[in-house]
Amino acid sequence: MSMKVITSFTSHKTAEGTRLSATFSEINEQGQIIRSNERFNLVVVDSEIQEAIDLINQFLNDRIPEE
């Protein structure tokens, strides 16, 4: 059985709503990479997920360095 691991993700506003873009790798039982840097996108339709994204955005905005 293989394992899929998220390697990166971003969130951005589009005309459709909040879009999540992510990349992942798939690794087999021997630790070999089967697939790497595979991408997918989706539009957030779950209000709880949107609240979590908003919380992360606020966290990051509060920590923008002052110049």
SETORSE-262386 format. One record per residue (C-alpha): residue in one letter; chain; x, z, y negated. Coordinates in Angstrom, 1 decimal. Last residue first. Example, Ala and Ser with C-alpha at 12.3 -4.5 7.8 and 13.67 -1.06 7.14 Angstrom:
SITE   type   mol       c1       c3       c2
SITE      S     A     13.7      7.1      1.1
SITE      A     A     12.3      7.8      4.5
END
This chain:
SITE   type   mol       c1       c3       c2
SITE      E     A     10.3      7.7    -47.7
SITE      E     A      7.6      9.8    -46.1
SITE      P     A      7.5      9.5    -42.3
SITE      I     A      4.2      8.6    -40.7
SITE      R     A      3.2     11.7    -38.8
SITE      D     A     -0.4     12.2    -39.8
SITE      N     A     -1.0      8.5    -39.2
SITE      L     A      0.2      8.9    -35.6
SITE      F     A     -2.1     11.8    -34.8
SITE      Q     A     -5.0     10.0    -36.5
SITE      N     A     -4.4      6.9    -34.4
SITE      I     A     -4.2      9.1    -31.2
SITE      L     A     -7.5     10.8    -32.1
SITE      D     A     -9.2      7.4    -32.9
SITE      I     A     -8.0      6.1    -29.5
SITE      A     A     -9.5      9.2    -27.8
SITE      E     A    -12.8      8.8    -29.7
SITE      Q     A    -12.9      5.1    -28.6
SITE      I     A    -12.4      6.1    -25.0
SITE      E     A    -15.3      8.6    -25.3
SITE      S     A    -17.5      5.9    -27.0
SITE      D     A    -17.0      3.5    -24.1
SITE      V     A    -17.2     -0.2    -25.1
SITE      V     A    -13.5     -0.8    -25.7
SITE      V     A    -12.6     -4.5    -25.6
SITE      L     A    -10.2     -5.5    -22.8
SITE      N     A     -6.8     -7.1    -22.4
SITE      F     A     -4.4     -7.8    -19.5
SITE      R     A     -0.7     -8.4    -19.0
SITE      E     A      1.7     -8.5    -16.0
SITE      N     A      5.2     -7.4    -17.1
SITE      S     A      6.4     -7.1    -13.5
SITE      R     A      5.0     -8.0    -10.1
SITE      I     A      6.2     -7.1     -6.6
SITE      I     A      8.8     -4.6     -7.8
SITE      Q     A     10.5     -3.1     -4.8
SITE      G     A     10.2      0.7     -4.2
SITE      Q     A      9.9      0.4     -0.4
SITE      E     A      6.1      1.2     -0.5
SITE      N     A      5.5     -1.7     -3.0
SITE      I     A      5.6     -1.7     -6.8
SITE      E     A      3.2     -3.4     -9.2
SITE      S     A      4.2     -3.5    -12.9
SITE      F     A      1.8     -3.2    -15.8
SITE      T     A      1.2     -4.5    -19.3
SITE      A     A     -1.6     -3.5    -21.6
SITE      S     A     -3.8     -4.7    -24.5
SITE      L     A     -6.6     -2.6    -25.7
SITE      R     A     -9.1     -4.2    -28.2
SITE      T     A    -11.2     -2.2    -30.6
SITE      G     A    -14.2     -4.2    -31.7
SITE      E     A    -15.2     -7.9    -31.3
SITE      A     A    -13.8     -8.9    -34.7
SITE      T     A    -10.5     -7.3    -33.8
SITE      K     A     -9.0     -3.9    -34.3
SITE      H     A     -5.9     -3.0    -32.4
SITE      S     A     -4.7     -0.7    -29.5
SITE      T     A     -1.5     -1.1    -27.7
SITE      F     A     -0.3     -0.5    -24.1
SITE      S     A      2.9     -0.3    -22.1
SITE      T     A      4.3      0.1    -18.6
SITE      I     A      1.0      0.9    -16.8
SITE      V     A      2.0      1.4    -13.1
SITE      K     A      0.3     -0.3    -10.1
SITE      M     A      1.2      1.1     -6.7
SITE      S     A      1.4     -0.9     -3.4
SITE      M     A      0.0      0.0      0.0
END
